Amino acid sequence: MFEEITVTASRRAIGLQDTALSVTAIKPEELSISGLNKLRDVIEFSPGVHYAGGSAPVGNTITMRGVAQAGRASTVGLYIDDVPLGSSNSFAAGPTLHFDAVSGDIERVELIKGPQGTLYGSSSMGGVVRYITKDLSRSDFEGDVKADLSSTKEGGFNQLVSGRISSPLVRDRLGISVAGYYEHFDGFIDRIEESPTGAAEDVDSFDRWGVYAKMAVNPTENLSANFLFVHTDVESSGGNTVVLEGPPFVPAHGPFSTDEGENDLNDEFTLYAGTLNYDFEWGTFISSTSYQDRLNSNSADLVATFGSLIELLSGQPPGSVTSAPFTGLIKTERFVQEVRLTSKENQSLEWSIGGIYSDENSSNIQRLEGFPGGFLALDVDLGSGVEELALFGNLTYYLAQNFDVTAGARIAWIDSAVALTDGPGLIVADLPETTSSDTVDTYSFTARYRPTPDLSLYMRIASGYRPENANLPLLDAMGNNAAPAIIATDTLWSYELGAKGSLADNKVNYDLALWYIDWTNLQVVTFVNGASTGGNANSDVTAYGFEASLTTRLSDGFRLISTLSFSHSTLDDDETAGFGALAGENLHLLPKWSGSVRGIYDFPITHNLDGFVNAGIKYVGSKDTGYEGGIGADGSIITPLIANFTLDDYVAVNLSVGIRFDNIAASVYARNLFNEYAFTGGSARPLVGFTRATANVLQPRTVGVVLKVDF
C-alpha cells in the first residue's frame, strides 16, 4: 500500500488524489541520499515543469506547461509555506533570482501546475513552486546531520554538509528548530587565455550556505503561531557558460571552455515571517506577515558582449576596446500581509475569503566602461516598485457526496513606478518617476467527481496574469525612445481535464492532466543595440499538452515512478512588436517532450541492516532558444531579435546504492552516469553587428558518497 500524501496546494490540507489540481509532491530527503540536492533535481523528475540554465543556484529559469519565461516578470510563483517569495516587478530580475530551498529545512516541495491567479496572485501564470517547511517537535529532541562528498569529471572536489536540530522548550506548547547547510561546488568550466581576465580553471565554482530557524507556539488549544527566519548566501566567480560559433552552433573553444571574463557574484537573501492561526469552531483565521530582502551584486568584464557597442558609441575603431568592466547591484525589499478566513471541511458548503497587501521596492544600479580611454557607456540608477492590494474568495458546494463544484475570484489593484537616471545618457534616457495603475480580476472554476474511492475526475478553468509596469526607455541610433512607455498586463486562460486514481488494490497510482491555454498580450523582452527592456508582443499564444505520472509497487520493496509530458506552445500570428517571429513558431526554451523513470528498491540484508538501490533516467526533448523569422503573412521580412539555435534532446542516468542501519544511512552515487554532454540552456543575443551565442552545459559525471545520521 502507498502512504497517503497530503498536500496544501489548494490552501487546505487535502489528500493528493482528491486535489482538483495537477500537483507533484516530492520530499527532498528521498532524493538527497542519491546526491540530488537542488530544485533542478526535483523539477527534472516532475512532469510538465522545466528548468533552464547552469549549475549555479541563481541565474536560471523555471517554466511550467506551455508558459514560457517571456518577459522580465516571472511566470512561475514561489512560496514558502504561506509566504510569497521573489518579485513581480519587471526590473528586479525575478525570473532568474528564484529561491532554491531544497537543502534547507523543507518537508516537501509542491509543484502546482496551471495558472493560480485566484489563490496565489500575480506572476503565477504557469503555476507555483511551494516549499513546505518541516513541522518541529514539541515533545522530543531530534535532529540529523548529513555529509555529501563528490567529484565531478572535468572539475574537482565538491562538498555539502547540513544539519538540523528540533527541540521542545515547553512540552507540547513551545518548540524550536535550527537547520543549516554549507556547499562548495568546484566547477568544471575553464577560462581561456584570450579572455579579458586570462586563463583559469573551474571558473563556475560557487559557495553557498543557509540558515533556517523556526519557532512554533501553542499558547491555547485554539491559538497557534509560527515564526520563520531564513538567510542564504551565494558567492561565485563565474558562470556555467560556453561560447558557441556557427551555424551550426558548436563550442568555439572546446566543450568546457569560455572566453568570458571573471564574474564575481554575491547573492544574499533574508526572510522574516510570522503566521498566526486561530481555530474557531466553524472555521480558521490565518494571518501571514513577512518581510524579505535580497541583494544581488556582480562585477565582470563584458568586453566580449558589449565591446562593439562601446566602440560604436565612442567612435573608436573596431577591436580597439579591450576591456569593458561592468558592475551591477539589484536590491529588492518586499513586505507582504495576508489575512484569510477559511471554513471547516463539512462536505456541504466550504468557503474561504481573504485579502493580501504587497509592497516591494527595488533599486537596480549598473555601470559599464570601456578601456583604453575610460569611456563611460552606462551609469544607471533605476528605482522601481510595485504595490498591490487584492481581495479573493473561494466557494465549494457539494451537489452530492462525491460531486462538488468550486468557484474562485480575485480582484487586484496594482500601482507601479519607475524612475531612472543615467550619467552618459547614451543607451537609456533619464526618466522622471513614471507611475502606472491597473485593476486585474482573475477567476477559477472547478468541478470534481469521485465515482469510486479509487478514482477522482476533475475539470478546471482558470486565469492568470502578470501585472502592468511602467517601462524603461531605450535610445535608438537617432536618440529616440524605442520602447513602449507601459508594459501592459498579460493574461491567460487555461482549460484542464484531469484524472487521479489507483488500481490493483492501490499498488498502482496514476495522475493524468490534459490542458489547453490561450495567452494574450504576452509580456516580452525587446532589444535595441544589445540593450534590453520590456514590452508586449502583438501576437497571442496558443498552447496545449498533457502530463502523466504513474507510480507502481512491483513488490514490497520495489517502486517505479514514471512521468511523461508534452507541450506545444506557438505564436498565433506574425510577431513584430517585440522579438520578431513568424506565426506558428515555438516559444523558446520549452521542450515538447520530457519524461523520467525513477526506480526505488529497498531490501533486507541482515536482521538489522537494509540495502537500497535508486536509479533514475531523465529525458529532456530538444528546444529552441529563439526564433527563425522569415517572410511574414503580408510579404514583409521579419528579422528576429532573439536568434535561434536548437538545444538537442538528451538522456541522463543517475544511480545510487546504499545501506541503512538503525538511524544511519550511507550511499554511493553517480549523477550523469554515462557522462552525457548536452546543453541545458542558451541564448543567441543580438549585439551591434553580430549575434553572440552562449549555452549552459549539463554537469558532467559526478561520483560521490552520502552519510546521514538521525538522532
C-alpha positions, -999 to 999 in steps of 0.1 A, spaced: 0 0 0 12 36 -7 14 61 20 -13 87 16 2 120 6 -14 152 20 -8 185 2 -18 221 8 -18 233 -29 -54 244 -26 -47 262 7 -64 233 25 -48 201 37 -63 175 12 -52 141 0 -32 144 -32 -57 122 -51 -86 144 -41 -69 177 -50 -85 191 -81 -52 205 -94 -23 190 -112 3 187 -83 36 169 -79 47 165 -43 83 153 -36 102 150 -4 137 163 -9 151 137 16 141 110 -8 164 125 -34 192 138 -12 205 103 -4 213 99 -41 232 132 -42 202 152 -57 202 184 -36 188 212 -59 155 224 -70 166 214 -105 167 178 -94 132 179 -80 119 195 -112 136 171 -136 116 142 -122 83 161 -123 61 162 -154 53 195 -171 79 215 -153 112 226 -169 145 241 -157 168 261 -179 203 273 -170 236 263 -155 246 245 -123 248 277 -101 219 283 -76 210 316 -93 207 328 -129 183 301 -140 146 300 -150 117 277 -143 87 272 -166 55 252 -163 34 238 -191 35 259 -222 40 292 -204 75 303 -215 95 327 -194 90 355 -219 93 390 -204 111 403 -173 84 393 -147 81 357 -135 56 333 -149 60 308 -120 52 319 -85 73 309 -55 61 303 -19 75 291 14 45 279 34 21 309 31 47 335 22 52 346 -15 89 350 -24 107 370 -51 94 398 -72 66 405 -97 85 437 -107 98 438 -143 131 453 -132 142 431 -103 154 400 -122 127 380 -105 127 351 -131 164 343 -126 167 351 -89 144 323 -77 149 308 -43 163 272 -40 153 259 -6 157 222 -12 188 219 10 170 238 38 145 228 64 119 215 39 95 187 44 83 186 8 81 206 -25 47 210 -42 48 218 -79 13 232 -87 8 233 -124 -16 256 -143 -25 293 -136 -31 300 -99 -42 336 -101 -71 333 -76 -52 315 -48 -16 328 -53 -19 360 -73 2 376 -99 32 360 -117 18 325 -112 5 321 -148 23 288 -154 20 275 -118 36 277 -84 66 261 -66 57 258 -29 81 248 -2 65 233 29 88 236 60 92 208 84 70 206 115 91 209 146 90 187 176 72 200 208 77 168 227 112 152 219 146 164 210 155 152 174 179 161 146 201 149 118 235 156 102 245 148 66 276 150 45 278 147 8 313 145 -8 317 141 -46 340 147 -75 330 160 -110 347 149 -142 364 179 -158 361 196 -124 372 189 -88 360 181 -53 326 191 -41 311 190 -6 278 196 10 272 194 48 239 200 65 223 196 99 191 201 119 180 201 155 145 204 168 136 206 205 107 215 228 112 244 251 78 240 268 65 205 262 35 204 238 34 242 238 67 257 225 93 243 202 122 255 181 143 241 152 175 253 136 188 240 103 217 249 82 239 239 52 272 247 35 281 237 0 312 241 -21 309 232 -58 343 232 -75 330 238 -111 341 224 -145 342 253 -169 377 267 -178 385 302 -189 408 305 -220 439 327 -221 423 351 -245 396 361 -221 398 396 -206 410 382 -172 432 354 -185 432 317 -181 417 299 -151 402 265 -143 368 257 -129 355 292 -130 319 282 -124 326 272 -89 305 286 -61 300 285 -23 266 288 -7 253 285 28 220 289 45 204 291 80 167 283 88 153 290 123 117 282 132 97 286 164 62 273 170 40 281 199 5 269 210 -5 291 240 -40 276 239 -57 247 221 -72 271 196 -43 295 190 -10 287 173 18 308 158 49 301 137 79 323 133 104 317 105 138 332 98 158 323 67 191 336 54 211 323 24 242 335 7 258 325 -26 292 335 -39 308 326 -72 334 338 -96 320 328 -130 291 311 -148 284 277 -164 286 292 -199 304 282 -231 306 304 -262 293 289 -295 302 296 -331 282 287 -361 257 279 -375 256 251 -369 264 262 -333 292 243 -316 315 253 -287 340 278 -300 368 270 -276 361 234 -266 332 217 -247 340 232 -213 358 265 -221 347 301 -221 361 334 -233 341 354 -207 360 373 -181 359 368 -143 324 374 -129 323 379 -91 287 373 -79 272 376 -45 236 369 -37 221 373 -2 185 366 7 169 372 41 133 364 52 114 371 84 79 356 85 52 351 111 19 331 108 -9 333 133 -37 307 133 -69 308 154 -93 279 153 -129 288 157 -155 261 160 -167 270 125 -135 280 108 -99 291 109 -84 326 108 -49 329 93 -27 359 93 7 358 75 32 387 78 66 387 61 95 409 51 122 398 27 154 415 15 175 404 -15 208 418 -25 224 406 -57 257 421 -69 281 412 -96 312 426 -114 325 413 -147 345 422 -178 319 421 -206 341 432 -235 330 401 -255 294 411 -251 295 449 -252 329 458 -267 314 466 -301 286 487 -286 311 508 -267 332 512 -299 300 524 -317 291 549 -290 326 563 -286 335 564 -322 365 541 -317 376 517 -345 365 480 -343 387 459 -320 401 489 -301 382 483 -268 400 455 -249 382 457 -216 347 466 -205 343 463 -167 307 461 -156 293 464 -120 257 457 -111 236 458 -80 200 447 -76 183 452 -42 147 443 -35 127 447 -3 92 433 0 66 434 27 35 412 25 5 410 48 -22 384 41 -53 375 61 -76 346 53 -107 331 69 -115 295 60 -144 274 69 -142 239 83 -145 209 59 -181 198 61 -189 180 28 -217 205 22 -205 241 17 -169 252 22 -155 287 16 -125 309 22 -122 347 19 -92 369 23 -70 398 14 -34 405 7 -12 436 6 22 436 -10 47 464 -13 80 459 -30 107 483 -39 138 477 -59 169 495 -70 190 484 -100 224 501 -103 246 494 -134 279 509 -146 297 500 -178 330 514 -190 353 508 -220 391 507 -219 415 520 -230 402 555 -226 378 550 -197 347 557 -218 316 557 -196 288 540 -216 263 534 -188 259 547 -152 223 538 -144 204 542 -111 170 526 -117 144 526 -90 111 507 -93 83 494 -72 50 475 -73 22 479 -47 -7 455 -48 -39 451 -28 -61 422 -36 -93 405 -23 -101 369 -30 -125 342 -23 -133 305 -30 -166 287 -26 -171 249 -28 -206 234 -30 -212 197 -27 -240 187 -51 -236 152 -38 -211 134 -15 -190 125 -45 -196 156 -67 -187 192 -59 -180 225 -77 -157 253 -68 -157 289 -79 -129 314 -71 -123 350 -78 -97 376 -71 -96 413 -78 -63 432 -75 -54 469 -76 -18 474 -87 3 506 -87 38 505 -102 65 532 -106 98 535 -124 124 563 -122 158 563 -139 189 585 -141 219 578 -163 250 599 -164 261 595 -201 225 591 -215 238 571 -245 219 538 -241 190 548 -219 173 582 -213 167 598 -179 131 590 -168 114 610 -141 92 589 -118 65 574 -140 36 556 -125 10 531 -137 -22 518 -122 -42 488 -132 -71 467 -119 -70 430 -127 -96 403 -120 -89 365 -122 -112 336 -119 -113 298 -115 -140 272 -119 -136 236 -109 -158 205 -109 -147 174 -92 -164 139 -94 -153 108 -74 -173 79 -88 -154 54 -66 -129 58 -37 -101 49 -61 -109 75 -88 -112 113 -89 -120 132 -120 -119 170 -124 -124 198 -148 -108 232 -142 -110 266 -160 -87 293 -146 -70 325 -154 -37 341 -145 -18 374 -151 14 394 -147 9 430 -136 13 461 -156 46 480 -152 59 514 -163 87 507 -187 124 515 -191 132 537 -222 159 527 -246 175 550 -271 179 541 -308 207 554 -331 188 587 -335 185 593 -298 147 585 -297 130 562 -272 124 528 -290 105 512 -261 68 514 -252 60 536 -221 40 508 -204 44 471 -202 8 461 -202 -8 433 -182 -8 400 -199 -34 373 -191 -42 337 -200 -70 313 -197 -64 276 -190 -88 247 -196 -79 214 -179 -92 179 -176 -77 156 -150 -79 120 -136 -63 106 -105 -67 72 -90 -53 39 -80 -56 3 -93 -48 -32 -83 -55 -28 -46 -36 5 -45 -5 -10 -60 -7 14 -90 -13 52 -87 -18 74 -117 -23 111 -124 -32 125 -158 -39 160 -170 -49 174 -204 -47 212 -208 -52 240 -233 -41 276 -228 -50 309 -246 -24 336 -237 -30 372 -248 -8 403 -248 22 384 -235 50 404 -219 84 400 -237 119 413 -237 129 436 -265 163 447 -277 179 479 -290 216 478 -298 222 449 -275 205 465 -245 171 452 -234 139 464 -219 102 452 -216 73 453 -240 43 433 -252 41 410 -282 15 417 -309 7 380 -313 -13 358 -290 -1 323 -280 -19 290 -281 -6 261 -261 -18 226 -253 -4 194 -239 -6 167 -213 12 155 -181 11 119 -168 27 102 -139 24 65 -129 37 50 -96 38 12 -94 47 -10 -65 60 -41 -82 68 -58 -49 70 -50 -12 103 -32 -16 103 -20 -53 86 12 -66 87 25 -101 78 62 -107 73 72 -143 65 106 -158 58 119 -193 48 153 -206 41 170 -239 36 207 -246 30 226 -278 32 264 -275 32 286 -306 25 321 -318 -9 326 -334 3 354 -358 34 371 -370 51 389 -341 67 422 -350 64 444 -319 88 425 -296 113 398 -306 103 392 -342 89 358 -353 66 341 -377 32 326 -369 35 290 -358 70 294 -343 76 277 -309 81 297 -278 117 295 -267 132 271 -241 102 248 -240 108 212 -248 79 194 -265 86 161 -248 101 152 -215 99 122 -192 116 103 -165 117 69 -148 128 65 -112 132 31 -95 135 26 -57 144 -8 -44 147 -15 -7 157 -49 5 168 -66 38 205 -77 41 205 -89 77 182 -85 106 195 -50 114 208 -40 80 188 -29 49 201 -21 15 187 1 -13 192 9 -49 179 41 -65 181 46 -102 168 74 -124 166 81 -161 155 115 -173 148 126 -209 146 163 -220 135 169 -255 150 194 -279 140 231 -276 145 263 -294 164 292 -279 149 319 -301 131 325 -334 139 320 -371 118 348 -387 114 350 -424 87 362 -448 56 373 -429 19 369 -439 20 404 -455 51 396 -476 75 417 -454 107 403 -440 106 396 -402 140 396 -386 142 380 -352 158 400 -324 163 367 -304 181 345 -329 175 308 -327 196 277 -323 183 243 -311 193 226 -279 194 189 -287 175 164 -267 194 143 -241 191 114 -217 209 113 -184 211 85 -159 216 87 -121 224 57 -99 229 52 -62 233 22 -39 234 23 -1 226 8 33 206 17 63 215 6 98 192 18 126 195 56 124 224 57 99 222 57 61 251 57 37 252 56 -1 275 58 -31 261 76 -62 268 87 -97 250 115 -114 250 116 -152 264 81 -150 273 79 -187 288 114 -189 263 127 -214 273 161 -229 243 184 -235 231 219 -233 206 228 -206 200 264 -216 213 290 -241 207 322 -260 218 340 -291 218 376 -280 217 404 -307 246 428 -304 259 456 -326 269 440 -359 268 404 -347 250 378 -325 267 363 -295 256 327 -288 262 310 -254 250 278 -238 249 262 -204 264 227 -201 249 197 -183 270 188 -153 294 160 -162 295 127 -144 297 133 -107 305 105 -83 301 108 -46 292 94 -12 265 104 13 264 97 50 233 107 71 228 102 108 194 108 125 192 112 163 
